[in-house]
Amino acid sequence: MLTIKRLDLAEARLLIEGAAAKARDIGVPMCIAIVDESGNLIAFDRMNGGKTSSVTIAQDKAFTAAAAKKATHDYNSVNVPGSLAFGIHTEVGGRISSVGGGLPVIVDGEVVGGIGLSSGTPQQDMDCAQAGIDYFETQRG
């Protein structure tokens, strides 16, 4: 029997709150997705002005971060022609993202979920995702 640690809705909302605050600070309305450890959606927020194309992208970034247990930007450098990992973005029905902005949420050394952001540049998405995690860590004690 396995015991699985998983984000709950209140924790997902903390992640969104922290990410959205950073997005407001930089003036970029974001789409923010929070998933459980298996990559299934828990909560989603599309800030006013968040790009419609970013709704799916944010969810795919969060899915990748949680299910693969790594940041989406880690795939970026290996998803190039000639690399053994080239084409990873076509796997799982095209849901694997190699664009920065998806981070695993780790508690006590275990991936308990993922956060994915989209609407800014990859670096802006990454910064807002990290802000969400930082806020979550300070609020959960």
Buried (B, 14 or more C-beta within 10 A) or exposed (E): EEEEBBBEEEBBBBBBBBBBEBBEEEEBBBBBBBBBBEBEBBBBBBBEEBBEEBBEBBBBBBBBBBBBEBBBBBBBEEBEEEEEBEEBBEEBEEBBBBBBBBBBBBBEEEBBBBBBBBBBEBEBBBBBBBBBBBBBBEBEE
